[in-house]
Amino acid sequence: MQFALLIYESPEAFAAGKSDGTDSYTGAWRAYHKALVESGVFVGGDPLEAPETGTTIRIQDGKRGVQDGPYADTKEQLGGFTILELPSLDAALEWAARCPAASSGAVEVRLIAPQTKRRITG
């Protein structure tokens, strides 16, 4: 089964992404990524640029509305995602708990939906 770990980070964590890479948060991410790859569960994933670089679009009453920056006014914003191949939700939760963002933000675990993809792609 494949799981997506959706990584929610604080503004401070986003700022660490622009650092020289010697800070403890970046070091924790390096160690976490290495553990994922070495265990053979890592499928893919990437960090995202800061929330203020995003744009949200909504269609209401047939008209397109565009909003720059993050839509949600929350402490944490979506910072990236990781896709893992694991045997169970329990295993996914174990890896999510080890994620550096879990201690300062949040990590949402979601099962990938291949059946839905097949219905969409034919």
N, C-alpha and C positions, 0 to 999 in steps of 0.2 A: 504494500500500500504506500502511496505517496502522500506526504503531508506538507503543507505550506506553513512555515513559521512567519507570521507577519510581525515585524519588529517595530514597536512604537518607542520613540526616544524623546527625551526632553530637549529643550533648546541647548542646554549645556553639552549634551551628547552630540548634537549636530555640530557644535563648535569644535569638538575634539576631532571631527573628521577633517577639519582644515588645519590641524596642528602638524608639527613636523614628524609625528608618529612615535615620539618617545614617551608619551603620556601613558599612564597605567590603563586607561580605558582602551586605547588602541592596542596595547600589549595584550589585554584580556581577549580582545577580538581575534588577534592573531593566533593565540593559543586555542581558542574555541574553534576557529576555522580549521586549524591543523588537526585537531581531534576529530572533527567531522569527516575530513578527507581521509585520514588514516584509518578510521573505523569502517570506511566504505559506504556510509549512509548518505553522503553528500551527492545530490543530483545537480543542483545549480542554485543561483541566487545572486543578488546584487544589492548594494546600497543605493539609495535614492538621493538626489540632491535635496537641499533644504526645502521645507514646505513652501516658503515664499516664492519658489521658482515654479510652483505648480499652477495649473489653471483648471477650474471646474466648469463644466458645461452642463446645462439643463435645458430641456425643451419643455416649455409650458405654453399651453394654448397655441401650439404650432410655431411659437417664437423661440429663437435661441437666446439663452441668457448665458453670459460668460462672467465668471468671477476670478480675478487673479488671486493667487495665494491659497492657503488652506481654507476649506469650507468650515471645518469644525473649530470651534473656539475652545480647545482643550489644552491641558498641560502637555500631553504627549502627542506627537504627530507620527504618521507612518514614515519610517526611516529606511526600510528595506525589506527584503524577503529572502527566505532560504527554502529550498525544496529538498526534502529528505525522503529516502526510501527506507521504510521501517516496517516491522511486523505487526505493530499494534499502536493504539492511541497511548497506552502507558509508556511505550518506548519514546514516542514523540514528546510526551510531557516531560520525560526525564531529560531529553536534549534541550527542550525549551527552558527548563529550570536552570540549565548550565549556561544559557546564553547571557552574555554580559548585560544586555538591555533589561533582563528580567529584574535586576536589582535596583534600577533607577527609572525604568519605564514600564513597559509591558510587552509580553510576547503572546500573540494569539495563535492558537494551533487550529488548523483547518484541514480536513481530509480533501485531497484533490478529487474532482468529480469527472472521471474519464467517460462515464456514461453520458453525461450532459454534453461533453465535448463531441462525442460520436454523433449525438442527435443534431448538433449544430453543424458539424462539418460533413455529415452524410456518411 
